[in-house]
Amino acid sequence: MELKSKTIFLRLVEQSDAEFILSLRINNNYSKYLSRVDDNLSEQERWLADYKKREALEQEFYFIICRNSDSLPIGTVRIYDFIGDRESFSWGSWILNENKTRYAALECALLIYDFAFFTLGFKRCHMDIRKQNIKVIEFHKKFGVKMIGETEIDLLGHYFPEDYLSIREKINTMIESYDKIS
């Protein structure tokens, strides 16, 4: 499976991606707000093997983000925590490295929401974002995510297909117009 946008595409992770994923997860510049992992390639490979079983059951999807221009891996993103019969999903494990394209974050979010809402048929997205992760909170708010509560460490938000559709074209237009202004 491959999801494609203007400058990036998402492909499902493979066992051979373990080293790349681990390099992102142990880099404090990229993983400051993600759950910690040990610097252990064997553990990462085991986790991926278990994940592939969940993927086969369509219980979650973990993607490598790549540049279209040269297929270089530039990050990861995951759709998981499925609730009910496609009632709600969450997404995270989102990392983009220094090789990302200008609009990789926007393109990735569009691909994730298109896939989850329109391909998989989810009715809602739920999220918990570390309160200290101000950039990601602001990113989601610009997409129209509503913050509906909080825990000691997280802000809780939700997002619906109709909210997404109200901003989708505006974001697509901005991405498409990049060539015209650069």
TAVENQUI-V185522 format. One record per pair of residues at least 4 apart in sequence whose C-alpha atoms are under 8 Angstrom apart, sorted by the first residue. I is the first residue (numbers start at 0). J is the second residue. D is the distance in Angstrom with one decimal. If there is no record, write none. Layout:
i:j:d
I:J:D
I:J:D
//
This chain:
i:j:d
0:10:6.0
0:11:6.4
1:8:6.7
1:9:5.5
1:10:4.6
1:11:7.1
2:8:5.4
2:9:5.0
2:10:6.6
2:110:6.6
3:7:6.2
3:8:4.2
3:9:6.4
3:110:7.3
4:8:5.8
4:106:6.3
4:107:8.0
4:110:7.1
5:67:7.7
5:106:7.5
5:174:7.7
5:175:7.6
6:66:5.9
6:67:5.2
6:68:7.1
6:100:6.7
6:102:7.7
6:103:7.1
6:106:7.8
7:64:6.7
7:65:5.5
7:66:4.4
7:67:4.9
7:100:7.6
7:103:6.5
7:106:7.2
7:107:7.6
8:64:5.9
8:65:5.4
8:66:6.4
8:67:6.2
9:62:5.6
9:63:5.6
9:64:4.7
9:65:6.2
9:107:7.9
10:62:5.2
10:63:5.4
10:64:6.7
10:65:7.8
11:60:7.1
11:61:5.8
11:62:4.4
11:63:6.1
12:16:6.3
12:61:5.9
12:62:5.2
12:63:5.6
13:17:7.6
13:47:7.6
14:44:6.4
14:47:6.3
14:48:7.0
16:20:6.1
17:21:6.0
17:40:6.9
17:43:6.0
17:44:5.7
17:47:7.3
18:22:6.1
18:40:6.5
18:43:7.9
19:23:6.5
20:24:6.2
20:74:7.9
20:75:7.3
21:25:6.1
21:38:7.0
21:39:7.9
21:40:6.9
21:43:6.7
22:26:6.3
23:29:6.4
23:30:7.0
23:74:7.6
23:94:7.2
23:96:7.6
24:29:7.1
24:30:5.5
24:33:7.9
24:35:7.5
24:36:6.7
25:30:6.8
25:35:7.7
25:36:6.8
25:37:7.4
25:38:6.4
26:30:6.1
27:31:5.2
29:94:6.1
29:95:7.3
29:96:7.1
30:34:7.8
30:35:7.9
30:94:7.2
32:129:6.6
32:132:6.7
33:92:6.8
37:42:7.9
39:43:6.4
40:44:6.1
41:45:6.2
42:46:6.1
43:47:6.2
44:48:6.2
45:49:6.3
46:50:6.1
47:51:6.1
48:52:6.8
49:53:6.8
50:54:6.2
50:59:7.9
51:55:6.1
52:56:6.6
53:57:6.2
53:58:5.2
53:59:6.1
54:58:5.7
54:59:5.3
54:60:5.7
54:61:7.9
58:79:6.8
58:80:7.8
58:81:6.7
59:77:7.4
59:78:5.5
59:79:4.5
59:80:7.3
59:81:7.3
60:77:5.6
60:78:5.2
60:79:6.6
61:75:7.4
61:76:6.0
61:77:4.2
61:78:6.4
62:75:5.6
62:76:5.3
62:77:6.0
63:72:6.5
63:73:7.5
63:74:5.8
63:75:4.6
63:76:6.7
64:72:5.7
64:73:5.6
64:74:4.8
64:75:5.4
64:76:7.2
64:95:7.9
64:107:7.8
65:70:5.2
65:71:5.2
65:72:4.2
65:73:5.3
65:74:7.0
66:70:5.0
66:71:5.4
66:72:6.6
66:73:6.9
66:99:7.3
66:100:7.1
67:71:7.8
73:95:5.7
73:96:5.4
73:97:7.5
73:98:5.7
73:99:5.5
74:93:7.2
74:94:5.0
74:95:4.3
74:96:5.9
74:99:7.8
75:92:6.5
75:93:5.4
75:94:5.2
75:95:6.8
76:90:7.2
76:91:5.8
76:92:5.1
76:93:4.3
76:94:6.7
77:90:5.4
77:91:5.3
77:92:5.6
77:93:6.8
78:88:6.9
78:89:5.8
78:90:4.3
78:91:6.7
78:111:7.7
78:115:7.9
79:88:6.0
79:89:5.4
79:90:5.9
79:91:8.0
80:87:8.0
80:88:5.5
80:89:5.6
80:90:8.0
81:85:6.7
81:86:7.5
81:87:5.8
81:88:4.5
81:89:7.0
82:86:5.6
82:87:5.1
82:88:6.3
83:87:7.1
85:119:7.5
85:120:6.4
85:121:4.6
85:122:6.6
86:121:5.5
86:122:5.2
86:123:6.2
87:121:5.8
87:122:5.9
87:123:4.6
87:124:5.2
87:125:6.4
88:115:7.8
88:121:7.0
88:123:6.7
88:124:4.9
88:125:6.0
89:124:5.6
89:125:5.2
89:126:5.6
90:124:8.0
90:126:7.2
95:99:6.1
95:103:7.9
95:104:7.6
99:103:6.0
102:106:6.0
102:174:6.6
103:107:5.8
104:108:6.2
105:109:6.3
105:170:7.4
106:110:6.2
106:174:7.8
107:111:6.1
108:112:6.1
109:113:5.9
109:167:7.3
110:114:6.0
111:115:6.0
112:116:5.7
112:117:7.7
112:163:7.6
113:117:5.3
113:118:6.8
114:118:4.8
114:119:6.2
115:119:5.0
115:120:6.2
115:121:5.8
116:120:4.8
116:121:4.8
116:122:6.6
116:123:7.6
116:160:6.2
117:121:7.4
122:159:6.4
122:160:6.7
123:157:6.9
123:158:5.7
123:159:4.7
123:160:6.8
124:157:5.4
124:158:5.0
124:159:6.3
125:155:7.5
125:156:5.8
125:157:4.4
125:158:6.6
126:155:5.7
126:156:5.1
126:157:6.1
127:153:5.6
127:154:5.5
127:155:4.5
127:156:6.3
128:132:6.9
128:135:7.6
128:136:6.8
128:153:5.1
128:154:5.3
128:155:6.5
129:152:5.8
129:153:4.4
129:154:6.3
130:136:7.8
130:152:5.9
130:153:5.0
130:154:5.8
132:136:6.3
133:137:6.1
134:138:6.1
135:139:6.2
136:140:6.2
137:141:6.2
138:142:6.6
139:143:6.5
139:144:5.4
140:144:5.0
140:145:6.9
142:163:7.0
142:166:6.7
143:158:7.4
143:162:6.3
143:163:7.2
143:166:7.7
144:156:6.3
144:157:5.9
144:158:5.1
144:162:7.7
145:156:5.3
145:157:5.6
145:158:6.5
146:154:6.6
146:155:5.6
146:156:4.1
146:157:6.7
147:154:7.8
147:155:5.7
147:156:5.3
147:157:7.1
148:154:6.1
148:155:5.0
148:156:7.0
149:153:5.5
149:154:4.3
149:155:5.2
150:154:6.5
150:155:7.6
158:162:6.5
158:163:7.4
159:163:6.4
160:164:6.1
161:165:6.3
162:166:7.0
163:167:5.9
164:168:7.4
166:170:6.4
167:171:6.2
168:172:6.0
169:173:6.3
170:174:6.3
171:175:6.1
172:176:5.9
173:177:6.5
176:180:6.7
177:181:6.1
//
